[in-house]
Amino acid sequence: MHAAGVNFPDVLIAAGRYQVKPPLPFTLGAEIAGTIAAVGADVHDLHVGQRVATLVQTGGYAEIAVAPAATVIVLPASIAFETAAAMVMTYGTAYHALVDRGRLQAGDRVVVTGAGGGVGTAAVDIASGLDARVVAVVGSEAKREAALHAGAMIAVAAAADLTQQIKDAHGATDILLDNVGGDVFDAALRTLDWRGRALIVGFTSGRIPEIPANRLLLREADALGVFFGTWSQRHPAAHRANFTALLAMCDDGRIRPRAHERVAFDDVPLALEAIAERRLVGKAVVTVRT
């Protein structure tokens, strides 16, 4: 292990509030990057010493981790371990949501809620890199700056007049990628255009919203769940293909993934507290070894 990403699901798993509930005791950490120390007897396409990244359910905040070979991504020399650990869950989730589930096309009007966090900044970066027009919904000035740096056309505050702010920015919404739930989702959903797509990624606000069925009917709109971890395990070949596309976007400069904050191994609890309290801006990565 060289680096591990810090993610909101870690907080939910620790609190017993995530969709996956591992048996106690367990070690947190899902998004990892490092070098292969050993492979199983039936693994033939990977070898000791390769630089890799992958997603595991638990066990990532450690000096050595075990991962399923099918989901492992071999890293090119141009991608640092810290960058890779900032990508697997966040960029993997955002790309799967926007491209596989949302059918994003160039010119689409995209709204990203929670756009100053890890998945949020990744979604803004990817959507902008695919020539969409992105409105970022953020909760602080620091997160506004992070979203704009990632490529958002405009960043608006998650306030009482959010519906009107989005309409003022680009009229209506083709794709809503929601990380927040609660009142923010309710307000953004009102801007969905004809045959728009609402991508449901998470509920950092704490309230799981309910969608009025008539709102979908009247716009022939889609409400689509995005559960990247399970999808990547069920469809490892598609997961690897997505990362081939993401790495190509890195190479040609269309996306710019980065670790916004680097955390020492001993400070994992502090990083988890920061993300739980929504103080963390962008993406934090734990440096396991230098």
N, C-alpha and C positions, 0 to 999 in steps of 0.2 A: 504494500500500500504506500502510495506517495501523497495522495490528496483525496478528500471526500467533500461532497457538497452538503450544505445545510439547507434543509427544506421544511416547509410548514407541516407536511405529513409526519415528520419526526415528532413534532410536538403533539399531534393528534394520537399517534401510536403510543407515546409515553403516557398519555392521559386515558388510554383505552377508548378513544372516540373515533378511531379510523375504521375503514371498511375491513381491513385485515387486522386481526388480533393475534399476534404470535404468542405462544405459550411462554410463561415466565420460567426462568429468567432469560432475558435477551439483551443484546447490545444494539443500540440505535445506529443509524447510518445506512443509507440506501444507494447513494450515488458515488461511485468510486473510480479511481484511476491509479494505475501502477504497472508493475512488470509481473509477468507470469513466473511463479516460483516452481510450480508443478502442474501436471495435467493428469486427468484420469486415463485409465487404460483404453477407453473407447474414444478418446479425443485425438483426432488425426489432423485437423486443420489449424491447430494452434500449437505453439511450442514454447519451451522455457526461454525466458529472456525477452519475449515480445512486449512492447508497450501497448497497454490495452485500457479500455474503460468499459464499465457495465453498470447495470442496475441490479441491486439485490433487495430483498425485503427488509432484512436486518443484518447487523454485523459489520457495517462499514466503518464505524469509528474504532478502528483497530489497526495494529501493525501488519497483520496478515488477515485476509478475508477469503471466503470461498464463494465462488460464483458459478452459475450454470453456463457451460461452454456455449450453448446455442445463442445466448444474448450478448456475448462478448464482442466488442468492436475493436479492431486493431487500429491503433493510432498512427498517422503519418508523423514523421520527424518534426514537421512544422507546428504541431499542436502540443503545447506544454501540458503537463499533468494537471496543473491548476485550472487551465482553460477547459480541458476535457471534463474535469469534475464539476465544472460550472455548466456543462452542456447536457449531460446524459438525461437527467430528469426534466430540466427546464426546457431546453431546446427540443428534446424528444417529445415532451408533452405538447408544446406549442406547435411544432410542425405537424404532428399527428392530428391535432385539433383543426388547424387551419386548412391543411391540404387534404388529409384523408377524410375527415368528417365535414369540414366546412366547404370543401370544393372551391377554394379561393382562386379567383382569377385576377389578372392585372386590372387595375382600376376600381376594384371593389372598395366600398366604404366600410371600414372596419372600426369597431369600438372595442377597446381592451380595458376592462376594469382591473383594479389592482395593478395598474401598469407600472408602478414603481418597484414591484417585487421581482423575484427571480423568474417565475413563469411569465409575468407581465412584461418585463423588459425583453425577454426572449421573443414573446409574441409580437411585440412592436418591431423588433429587429427583423424577424422573419417576414412579417407582412410587408414592411417597407422594402425589404430586399426583393420581394416578389411583385413590387410595383403597385401595392394597394395604398389607399389613402387612409391613414390611421389617426383616430382620435383616442388619446389616452385619458383614462379617468384615474386620478391620483388623490392621495390624502394628505400630502404635505408639499412644501416648496422643494425640499430635497428630492422627493420622489418625482416631482414635476420635471426637475432638471435631468434626472436619470432617464425618464421616458423620452424627453426631447432629444437627449444625446443618443438614445437608441434609434431615433428616426421618426418619432411621431410628428404628424403635421401640426397638431395642436394638443395641448394638455389642459384638461378642465378639472375643476375641483368636484369631489364627490359631495355635492351640496343639495339643498332642497330643490333648486331649480335645474337639476342635472338634465332632465328631459329636454328642456328648452336650450340648454347650453349645447347639447349634442345636435339638435335640429339647426341651431344657428351655425354650427361648425360645418356640417355637410348634408343638411336636409334630412336624410333618412339613412338607415343602416342596413347594409347587406349581410354583414357578419358581426355578431356580438360574441366576443370571447369573454366569459365571466368567471373571474376567480373569487368573487366576493360574496355573492348572494345578497340576501336581505333587501333593504330599501334601494341600494345601488342597482341591483339586478332589475327590480321592479321598474325603476325609472328608465333604465337603458332599454328595456324590452319594449317600451312604448314607442321607441323610434324605429322599430324593425320595419323594413320595407316589404313590398310584395315578394314572396318567396325568399324572404330573409332566413338566415340560419342563426339560431341561438346555441352556442357551444357552452355546455355546463361543465366547468372544470373543477370548481371548489367553492367553499363557503367560509372564507376567512372572517366574515362578519359574525359568524355564529348562528345566523338564521337561514335555514334552508327554505327558499321561496317556493310558492305554489304558482303555477302558470294557469291563468284563465284559458280554458280550451277555446273559447270564442276568439281570443286574440290570435291564436294560430290559424283558426278556420278562416277568419276574414282576410288574412294576408297570405293564405296558403304557405304559412311559414313552418319551419322545422325546428324542433327542440331536440338537440342531440347531446347525449352524454359522452364524456371523454374520460376514460379510465385507462391511462397510458400504461401503468405498471402491468396490469393483467393483460392488456392487448399485446404488449411487447413479448410477454411469455407465451401467449397463444400463437403469435405470428412472428417468430424470430427472424425469418427471412425478410419480411416486410420492414421490420424494425431496422435491420442492417441496411436495407436499401434506402430507408429514410436518412440514415446517418451518412451514407455515401453521398446523398444529395446535399446534406448539410455541410459536410466537409468540403464539397466542391464549391458551395457558396462562400465558405471561409476563404478558400484559395483565391477566388476571383473578387473578394472584397465586398460582396453583397451583404454579408452579415459580419458582425464584429463581436463575437462572444467574449466575455471577460469576467474575471472575478472582481467584483467591486470592493470586497473586503477579504483579507486573508487572516485566518484565525489560527493561533497556536493550538496544538493538540490538547494541551491542558485546559484550554478555554472553551471547549465545546459547550459546557453548560451555559456560559455567558452568551454564546451565539444563539443557543436555543431560546434563552429568555428574551433576547432581542427580537427574534422573529415571532415569538408568541405574543409579545407586546406591540408588534407591528412597527418597531423602531428601525428595523433593518432595511436599508435601501439597496435595491438591486440584489446581487447574489454574493453570498459569503461562502468561502471554501476553507476547509480545515487542512492545514499543511501537516501531514503525518511525519514526513522526513524531508530533509532538504537535499 
